[in-house]
Amino acid sequence: MAIRQLHGVILRNCERIFLILTEKEERMKKLLLATMLLCPIFLAVFAHNSWAIPAFARKYKTSCALCHAPPPRLTAMGNAFRDLGYRMPEADEIYVKDEPVSLGAEPYKKMFPDSVWPSTIPGLPPISVRVTGDVTQDLQNGKNTHFNLPSEAAILGGGTFGTDFSFWAEFDFTKNQDGSTDTDIEGWLMWENLFSNFLGEHHLNIKAGNVGKYTIALPNTANEDRISFEDYLYATALNLNTEPGFEANGFGAHWRYFAGVVQTDTSNNKKGLYGGFAVKLGGLGYDGSGGTLETGGVGTTPSGYWRDDSVRLGFFAYRTYEGDHANTFDRIGGDARWTYKDIDLSGGYIWGDNHETDVKEGIWFVGGQYWIYPWLAPYVRYESLSSTGSNNTLDEARFVVGTAVLIRANVKLTVEGLFFTKNEPRDTGISDEGNQLVFQLDWAF
């Protein structure tokens, strides 16, 4: 009798569990369906190459200010976090608040190759949305005012697969003046710490996909790491963008290198080659060494999170092949950055020699940023381009002057002026073409 009663209890409990699981399954199906329906709406509504990703703030339960000063520019901790494949220095697992989902048990490693190597995926979808919009006032040509609200948006995803893979995915939408929308998709996967027993920790990582973010650039003044609304002149003039291909990179406490092969022109079969290295004296190491994290969680002080007293020097070279005849386009240059307390100074020079267009360009720049408050940072940059060669060469010099205001940790207002001292085909005498004043809003969640 007791056994029958026990059997009945077990059956009733099993039925309850089954109903609970069924209800959860139905809710999951509805959630999945809603996600599938809402994603295209997000893609259609929001419209910048942007790299700030609040999903990391949710993962570690910390402020965006730990890694950005201000977004999208990276702090020393942000650079280390990026180089480490979106992991905190040393014991990353201590600081993760979002429990990852296991893809296989740890003992499977001992069974390899008779089992799939175990890994993990993020527990919550590592997705963020970033939107930018601006009001631009032309200071000549009739002094037109343009409301570009919003102008660009991106759906961003990034994170880790276990201890030795990291990933990035991005869906960009840009609204044009005529009302049309341009779309772009980027992504990469990186395998980290290859042959670490022989080469050392972090000395060899391989990335495949859209490579060159932060590396097809001068190492310490990459376009993606600027504070200004306006791009670096050298990046746009010399056509330095992310490209599909493969990259090897590595770093230690005071050095880092990168080298890659990319496809830049499909009209010929030759591949572009790039490489560079940087050294750092003082401050937080490229590998995150020399810093401190709070016990039990990641924290940042209310003021001074941007400070990283250091000197950084870098070198960069890049060759692509242009047109049907695969004419070479070479870029080579170097830069330096000095950071001390609340001030940050940088400068660089890069030379471009394009045999396809018969144009040689020399570009140099200097700039500075100063933190008045943790939320207020004015900046200035002077850039100069001189070119020789074909009849289409330009001479250009300009000031970029602005202030970044963090209204909240994830909401930034930028007020910026672009003022040309020279912007002309040779000897035409036009000096102010392109002057403008911009008010940009940048927010992410």
N, C-alpha and C positions, 0 to 999 in steps of 0.2 A: 504493500500500500504506500509506504513512504517513498519507494522508488518511483511509483506512478505519479505521486504528487510532485516529486522532484523533476520528473520528466515533463510534467505539465508546466511547471514554472520555467524550465529551460526553453520549452517551445514558445511560451508567451513572450519571454524576454527576447528570443531570437526574432519573433515577429515584430516586436517594437524596434529592435535594431535595424531590421530590414526596412521598416517604414521610414525610420530616421535617415538611413542611407539613401533610400529612394528619393525622399524629399530633398536631401542635399544634392543628389545627382540632378534633380530637376532644376534646383536653383543654379547649379553650375552650368547646366545647359542654357538657362536663360541669361546668365552672366556672359557666357561665351557668345551667344547670339547678339546680346546688346553690344558687346565689344566689337564684334564684326560689323555691326551696323553703324556704331558711333565713330570708328576709326576713319572711314572715308569722309564723314562729316568734319572731323577734326582736320583732316588733310585738306578739305576744300575750303574751310573757313580761315585757318591760320596760314599766314604766309611768311636767313642770314646764315651764312656760314657761322654757326655758333657752337660753342663747346661747353658752356656752363650747363651742368646737368644736376638739378635738384634731387634726382633719384639717389644720388650719393649722400646727400644730406639726410634723406629718409633712411637710407641703409645704416648710417652710423649715428643717427639722431644728433646731428651737429649743425652748425651754421655754415652757410655758403662762404662766409668770411674766412673760414679755416684755409680754404684753397684759392680764393679769388680776392684780388685787390685792385680795383673792383672787377666784377665779372665783365668780360670773359678773361681778363688778364689773371695770370696765375701768381700766387705767392710761392715762396721757396717750398713750403709744404705741398702746395698744389703741383709743382713741377715734380717733386719726388713721388707723389701719389700717381701721377700720370706715367712716369718712367717705370714705376713698379707694377704697371699693368692694373691700375685702379685698385691698389692695396695700400694700407697704411704701413709705414716702416716697421720692421721687426715683427711683432706679433699681431698681424691683422685680425685674426680670428677673435682676439680679446675684445675688439672694439665694434665688431659687427652686431647690430641689434636685429637684423632681419635674418632669421634662420634659413639657410639655403636648403634646397631640396636635393637629397642624395640620389645619384644615378649609379647605383651599385655599391656594395659593401666594401669596406677597406680591405678585408682578406682577399678580394679578387685580384689585388696587385700581386700577391704571391702565386696566384694561379695563371697569370699571364705567361705565354700567349694563348692559353686555353680558355681565357675569358676576356671580356671587354674591360679595358682599364677603367676603373671607377672615376667618377667626377661629380660635380654639383652644378646646379643652375640656381639663379636667384630665386628666393622664396616669393617675393612680390615682383611683378613685371617692372624691370628697371627702366621705366619710360618717363620722359619729361617733355614738356612743351615750352618753347621759348619764342617770344614774339617781340618784334621791334617795329617802331613807327616813328616818323619824324615830320617836323615842319621845317621846310627849307626856304630861306629868304635869299633870293639872288640880289647881289649888291650892284648889278649892272644889267644891261639888256632889259630895261623897263622895270627893274626891281620886282620881278614876279615872285609871288608866294605860292609854295606848293604844299598841300596837305597830303602826306604819304602815311596814312593811318588806317590799318597797319601797312607796312611796306614789305616785311618779310616775316616768315615764321618757320620753325623747324620742329619736327618730332624727333627726339633724341633717345637713343638707347645705348647703354654701356654697362659693362660689368665684367665678371669673371666666371670661368668654368673651372672649378677646382682650384688647384694651387699653381698651375702652369699654363693656363690659357686665359686670355682676356679678349674682349671684343668691343666693337663700336659700330653703330648703325645710325644713319641720319636720313631723314626725308625733308628736303628743303623746298619751300614755296616762296617765290618772289613775284610781287605784283608790279607790272610795268606801268608806264605813264598812260598807255592806251587802254588800260583796263585788263589786258591779258595777263596770264600767270605762267611763269616759267617754273618747272619742277626739276629737281635733281635728287639722285639717290647716291649715297656713299656708305661705305662700310669696310671694316677690316677685321681680321682675326690674327692674333699674335701668340706664338708659341714661345714661352719664356724659359730662361735658365737652361738652355741646351748645353750638354756636356759640362755641367757645373762642377762635377767631381774633378775634371781636368783643367777647365778654364777659369773656374771661380764663379761665385754667385753674381748673377746679373751681367755677365760679361758677353753673352751671346743670346740675343732674342731675334726671332724671325717673324716678320709681319707680311701678310698677303692681303691685297685689296687696294683700296684707295690710300696710297701712302704719300708721305711728304708733308702732312700736317705738322707744323713746327720744325720740319727738317729740310724741306725744299725752301730754304730761307737762311738768312744769317742766324747763327745759333742763339744769340742772346737778344735779338730784336726781331723775332718772327712776326709776320703780319697778324697771325691768329692770336698773338699775345700782346697786342697793343692796347693802350687805354683809350685811344682816340676813336672818334667816329670815322674819320678819313683813313683810308689805307695808307701804308707806307708807300711812298712814291716808287722806291726801288722794286717793290713787289709787283705793282701794276705795270710799270714800264718794261720790266724784264720778263713778264709773263710767268711768274712763279706761283704755281697752284698745286693742289694735290693731283696725283695722276694714278692710273691703275698700274700695279706692278708689285715688286717685292723689295723689302728692306731688311737689312741686318743692322742691329744696334746693340749697344752695351754701355755700361757705365760703372764707375766706382765712386768713391766718396768725392773725389776732386776732379774727375774727368768723365767725359762721355763722347761717344763717336756714333756715326751713322753712315750708311752707304746703301745705295739702292739702284735698281734698274727699273725703268718705267717706259710705258708707251705714251708718246706725246703727239705723234703725227701719223695717222693711218695711211697717208699717201705714199709712205715708204716703209720698209721693213726694219729699219734700224731703230734701236731702243736707246732712250736717254739714260745717262749715268750721272749720279750725284753722290756727294759725300761731304763730310765735314767733321769737325771735332771741336770741343770746348774744354777749357780748364777753369776751375773755380778756386779762389783763395779766400778762406774764411767762410763764415755763414754755415747754413745747413748743407750737408753733403747732398750730392745728386741722389744718393741712395737713402736719404733721410737720416743719416747718422749725424749725431751731434745735437739732436733736438729732444724735446721732452713732450710726452703726452700724458694727460691726466689719468690717474688710476681709475679704472671702472668706466672710462668713456673718453671720447675725443672732445677736447675743449679748446677754446681760443680766448685770449684775454680781450676785454672790451676795446683796448687801444694797443697799438703796436703790433698787431698781427701781421702787418706787411713788412716789418723790419727784418733785415737779413744782411748785416754788415759784411760785405764781400766785394771782391773784384772778379769779374768774369771776362774771359777773352775767347774769341771764336774765329773759326775759318770755315769757308764754304766754297765749293766748286760744283759746277753743273754744266753738262754738255747735252744738247738735244740736236736732232737732225730734222731740218725743215724742208718741206716741199718734195716734189717728185725726184729731185736730184740729190736729196739728203744733204743739203748744205748745213754746215755746223753752225750752231748758236751756242757760244760759250759765255758763262758767267763765272766770275771768281771774285771773292772779297773777304772781308773780315770785319768784326765788330768788337765792341767792348762795353761793359756795363759796370758802374760803380754805385753801390748802395751803402748808405750810411745813415742810420737812424731814420729820419722822416724824409730824406731826400734820395732821389734816384736819378742818376745821370747816365746817358748812353750816347753812342755814336758809332758810325760805321762808314765803310766805303765799299762799293762794288762796281766792277767793270763788266760791260756786256759787249760782245762782238758777234753780230748777226751777219753771216755771210749770205743769207737768203735775201735780206733787204739792203745789204751793204751799208749798215749803220753800226757805228761804235758809240757806246754810251758810258759815261762816267757819272756815278751818282754818289753823293755823300750827304750825311745828315748828322745832326746833333739834337739832343732833346733832354728834357728834364721834367720831373714830377715831384711835387711836394705835398705831404699830408698835413693839412691844417688841423683837421679833426678826423676821427675814424671814418666819417661819412663824407668828407669834403677834400677833394684832391685836384688842385689846378695843375695844368701841364702846358708845355710849349715845345714845339719841334720846328726846326728849320731844315729844309731839304733843297738840294740843288742838283739839277741834271744838265749836263752839257753833252752834245752829240756831234759827230762828224760823219760824213759819208754821202748819202743820197740827198736829193733835193727836199726830202720830207723830214729832215732832222729838226729837232726842237731844242731850244734852250728854255729851261724852266727853273724857277726858284720860288719858294713859298714858305710862309709861316702857317703852322697849325697851332692855334691857341684855344684852350678850352678849360672847362672844369667838369669833373665827374662828381655827381651828388648821389649818394646812396640814400634814397628815401626810406627804403627798407633793405634788408640783406639781399632780397631777390628782386628789388625794383630800383632801377638806376635811371637818373636823368643826366644827359650830357648836353651841355651848352658849348658850342664850338664855332669858331670863325676860321675860315680859310682865306688867306690873303696872299696874293701873288705879287712878288716884286719883279718877276719876269715870267712870261708865259707866251712864247711867240715862235713862229717860224723865224729863222734868222732875218734880222733887219726890217721886220714889219712894224715895229714900234708899238705893239699892243701889250700893255703891261698889267691891266687889271682884269682880263677875261678869266672868268671862273671864280671870282671872289664870291663868298657866300657865308651865311650865318645859319646854323643848324641847331634845332632843339630836338633831341632824340629821347624817346622813352624805350626802355629795354626791361622786360620782365619775364620771369620764368617760374614754373611750378611743376 
